[in-house]
């Protein structure tokens, strides 16, 4: 299997905030370096859901891309979230991310307005043509309200810049069918689906718990690629409580609580999100401790 151009292990990075609630670019650089150098990520996703993209400004998004790319240089790639429910705005974000130094773009299904499939295809084609960067589609119907259906994915796969899918559809058969008929690089968009999706042709994961599990998820990926299925399953089962536990409430809440538990605080959250409760934070800390993380 050839190496995907954006790598196999990515983390959807949280956005650090300072005491006044402003984006903390220095801490973002430190966190990105930690993800690459300590957690062995091939690529860092900024301005995704876990990065609180709905509540950061366009200017903050560009600054994050630039700062993270400066910090990690050629050691890893930067994938920038650019998707909104507005095609014209999303095109602007595509071009802005490219100018800020992104190596690739992540475009989520337009949400709330529930466009039909032909409109989804046209939307993604427009975004993919806005720059020369590779684009990953984010298929997450439980948030966006619409799946990217199989026929749509087959059509979109013909676009030269559409190279992958972050798959949070929870329809492994549909995903397997697309992988069997295209060259799209599939990434598990739900951490706990990484091993099942690898079994049908996926290349890796865009994780949330990988803020903590990255090194050991890399072991899982390496074992799978080496044909050591027993070792991959052993690591997967050991990490499964963390893969699922990070979503006991909204993921960014527990990532920020978990990083604080590890002695690497990254600040609070922007409303409407709020910090994890003491009980939620303690429960997730116990999951991390039990997994020796």
C-alpha positions in Angstrom: 0.0 0.0 0.0 1.5 3.4 -1.0 2.0 6.0 1.6 -0.9 8.6 1.7 0.3 12.1 0.8 -1.0 13.4 4.2 0.2 10.5 6.2 -1.6 8.0 8.4 -1.9 9.5 11.9 -3.5 12.9 12.3 -4.8 14.7 15.4 -7.7 17.2 15.3 -5.9 19.6 17.5 -7.7 21.7 20.2 -7.1 25.5 20.0 -5.4 26.8 23.1 -6.8 30.0 24.7 -5.2 32.4 27.1 -6.7 33.7 30.3 -8.7 36.4 28.4 -10.1 33.8 26.0 -7.9 34.9 23.0 -6.2 32.3 20.8 -2.8 31.5 22.3 -0.6 31.0 19.3 2.5 30.3 21.3 0.8 27.5 23.2 -0.7 26.2 19.9 2.8 25.9 18.5 3.9 24.0 21.6 1.0 21.7 21.4 1.5 21.0 17.7 5.2 20.2 18.3 4.1 17.9 21.1 1.8 16.1 18.8 4.5 15.6 16.1 7.5 15.0 18.3 6.0 13.1 21.2 2.8 11.6 19.8 4.3 10.8 16.3 1.6 12.5 14.2 2.2 12.8 10.4 -0.2 15.7 10.2 -1.9 18.1 12.5 -5.5 19.3 11.8 -6.3 22.8 12.9 -9.6 24.6 12.7 -11.6 21.4 13.0 -14.5 20.7 15.3 -12.2 19.9 18.1 -10.4 23.1 17.3 -13.6 25.1 18.1 -13.8 26.3 14.5 -17.4 27.5 14.9 -16.3 30.1 17.4 -13.0 31.3 15.9 -12.8 34.1 13.5 -11.3 33.9 9.9 -8.3 35.9 11.1 -7.7 33.6 14.0 -8.0 30.6 11.7 -5.3 32.0 9.4 -3.1 32.8 12.3 -3.4 29.3 13.6 -2.4 27.7 10.3 0.6 30.0 10.0 1.8 29.5 13.5 1.4 25.7 13.5 3.2 25.4 10.2 6.0 27.6 11.5 6.3 25.4 14.5 6.4 22.0 12.9 8.0 22.9 9.6 8.7 19.9 7.4 8.4 17.4 10.3 4.7 17.0 9.6 1.9 18.5 7.5 -0.8 20.9 8.4 -4.4 20.1 7.4 -6.7 23.1 7.7 -10.5 22.9 8.3 -12.3 25.1 5.8 -15.8 23.8 5.7 -18.9 26.0 6.4 -22.5 26.0 5.4 -21.7 28.7 2.9 -19.9 27.8 -0.3 -18.6 31.3 -1.0 -17.2 31.7 2.5 -15.7 28.2 2.4 -13.9 29.1 -0.9 -12.4 32.2 0.9 -11.2 29.9 3.7 -9.6 27.5 1.2 -7.6 30.3 -0.3 -6.8 31.9 3.1 -5.5 28.5 4.4 -3.4 28.0 1.3 -1.8 31.5 1.7 -1.2 30.8 5.4 0.9 27.7 4.5 -1.5 24.7 4.9 -0.5 21.5 3.2 -4.1 20.3 2.7 -7.7 21.2 3.3 -10.6 19.4 5.2 -14.1 20.3 4.1 -17.1 19.2 6.1 -20.5 18.6 4.6 -22.5 21.9 4.6 -24.7 21.7 7.7 -28.1 23.0 8.7 -29.5 23.9 5.2 -29.5 20.2 4.2 -28.5 20.5 0.6 -29.4 17.5 -1.7 -26.7 15.3 -3.1 -26.2 17.1 -6.4 -25.7 20.3 -4.5 -23.2 18.6 -2.1 -21.2 17.4 -5.1 -21.1 20.9 -6.7 -20.1 22.4 -3.4 -17.2 20.1 -2.8 -16.0 20.4 -6.4 -16.0 24.2 -6.1 -14.0 24.1 -3.0 -11.6 21.5 -4.4 -11.0 23.7 -7.4 -10.3 26.9 -5.4 -6.7 25.9 -4.7 -4.1 23.3 -5.8 -4.0 21.7 -2.3 -5.2 18.2 -1.7 -8.6 18.1 0.0 -10.1 15.6 2.4 -13.9 15.4 2.7 -15.4 15.1 6.2 -18.4 12.8 6.1 -20.2 13.2 9.4 -24.0 13.0 9.0 -24.8 13.0 12.7 -23.4 16.6 12.9 -24.1 17.8 9.3 -27.5 16.3 8.8 -26.6 14.8 5.5 -24.3 11.9 4.5 -22.2 12.1 1.4 -23.8 9.2 -0.3 -21.8 6.5 -2.1 -22.7 7.7 -5.6 -21.6 11.2 -4.6 -18.3 10.0 -3.3 -17.6 8.0 -6.4 -18.2 11.1 -8.5 -16.1 13.4 -6.2 -13.2 10.9 -6.3 -12.7 11.8 -9.9 -11.6 15.4 -8.9 -7.8 15.6 -9.0 -7.6 17.5 -5.7 -10.0 15.3 -3.7 -7.7 12.7 -2.1 -9.4 11.4 1.0 -12.3 11.1 3.4 -12.5 11.6 7.1 -15.1 9.0 7.7 -17.5 9.4 10.7 -20.6 8.0 8.9 -20.7 4.8 10.9 -21.6 2.8 7.8 -18.7 0.5 7.3 -20.2 -1.3 4.3 -20.7 1.9 2.4 -17.2 3.0 3.2 -15.8 -0.4 2.1 -17.7 0.0 -1.2 -16.2 3.4 -1.9 -12.7 2.2 -1.0 -13.1 -0.8 -3.3 -14.0 1.5 -6.3 -11.7 4.5 -5.8 -8.2 5.6 -4.7 -9.6 7.8 -1.9 -7.5 7.5 1.3 -10.0 6.8 4.1 -9.3 7.9 7.7 -11.3 6.9 10.7 -13.1 10.0 11.9 -14.1 8.2 15.1 -11.1 6.9 17.0 -12.7 3.6 18.0 -13.4 2.8 14.3 -9.8 2.8 13.3 -9.2 -1.0 13.4 -12.5 -2.0 11.7 -11.9 0.6 8.9 -8.3 -0.6 8.5 -9.7 -4.1 7.9 -11.6 -2.9 4.8 -8.9 -0.6 3.4 -8.6 2.6 5.4 -5.1 4.2 5.7 -5.3 5.7 9.2 -7.1 8.0 11.6 -7.9 11.6 12.2 -8.2 11.3 16.0 -9.3 13.2 19.1 -7.9 10.9 21.8 -4.7 10.9 19.8 -3.7 14.0 21.8 -2.9 11.2 24.4 -2.9 7.9 22.4 -0.9 9.0 19.4 2.3 7.0 20.1 0.4 3.8 20.8 -2.0 4.3 17.9 1.1 4.6 15.8 2.1 1.2 17.2 -1.3 -0.1 16.1 -0.9 1.2 12.6 2.6 -0.1 12.3 1.6 -3.6 13.5 -1.3 -3.6 11.0 0.9 -2.6 8.1 3.5 -5.2 9.1 0.8 -7.9 9.0 0.8 -8.5 12.8 -2.9 -8.5 13.3 -2.7 -9.9 16.9 -0.5 -7.0 18.0 -2.8 -4.5 16.3 -5.8 -6.0 18.1 -3.9 -6.0 21.4 -3.1 -2.3 21.2 -6.5 -1.5 20.0 -8.2 -3.2 22.9 -5.9 -1.5 25.4 -6.7 1.9 24.0 -10.4 1.3 23.4 -11.5 2.9 26.7 -9.6 6.1 25.8 -10.9 6.0 22.2 -14.4 6.0 23.5 -14.0 7.8 26.8 -12.8 11.0 25.1 -16.4 11.3 23.8 -18.2 10.8 27.1 -19.1 14.4 26.6 -18.1 16.8 23.8 -14.6 15.8 22.8 -12.8 19.2 23.0 -14.0 19.5 26.6 -12.3 16.3 27.7 -9.2 16.8 25.6 -8.6 20.1 27.3 -9.3 18.5 30.7 -7.0 15.6 29.9 -4.2 17.9 28.8 -4.5 19.8 32.1 -4.4 16.5 34.0 -1.1 15.7 32.2 0.3 19.0 33.2 -0.1 20.7 29.8 -3.0 23.1 30.3 -4.3 24.8 27.2 -6.9 27.1 28.6 -10.7 27.1 28.6 -13.3 27.0 25.9 -15.5 29.4 24.1 -19.2 29.5 24.7 -21.5 27.7 24.1 -19.0 25.1 25.1 -18.0 25.1 28.8 -15.1 23.3 30.6 -15.8 19.7 31.7 -17.3 19.4 35.1 -15.0 18.2 38.0 -16.8 14.9 37.8 -16.3 14.5 34.0 -12.7 15.6 34.2 -11.9 13.2 37.0 -13.6 10.3 35.2 -11.5 10.9 32.0 -8.4 11.4 34.1 -9.0 7.9 35.6 -9.4 6.5 32.1 -6.0 8.0 31.0 -4.4 6.8 34.2 -5.7 3.3 33.8 -4.3 3.2 30.3 -0.9 4.4 31.6 -1.3 7.7 29.8 
